């Protein structure tokens, strides 16, 4: 099975948990530009991430956090009226902050991270938009992240609504 089919299955499985006709799933991927960003390469960062997510009820909020070799993926449900929730923004920020602290404590590699919004376009192909590239030494600007991610998600919503 190729990664596109795996991604489609992951999105479908997530959507099926919520059974909402007026919404669909979006993937927010925190992807390393090269190398890896998972437990084996970034154990210090993942200790921080694990500690943070234990305080959240992700399922209740319609969020899934999935670990991949290339970096964490956050799945969320979006509808025609959409604003990035505080929880999703917090998760993105603490992943970026955990990466920074992990590197300070010996995690490798130190490659840039990309925040990517992914879903499927009207032709059923993966739409993959990098909205921000951030280095581990950059300041984390939550409002910039919120603005860029929301703008990309709104484009996906508009495209999805054209299909109806």
Buried (B, 14 or more C-beta within 10 A) or exposed (E): EEEEEEBBEBBEEBBEEEEEEEBBBBBBBBBBBEBBBBBEBBEBBBBBBEEBBEEBEBEEBBBBBEEBEBBBBBBBBBEEEBEBEEBBBEBBBBBBBBBBBBBEEEBEBBBEBBBBBBBBEEEEEBBBBBBBEBEBEEEBEBEEBBBBBBEBBBBBBEBBEEEE
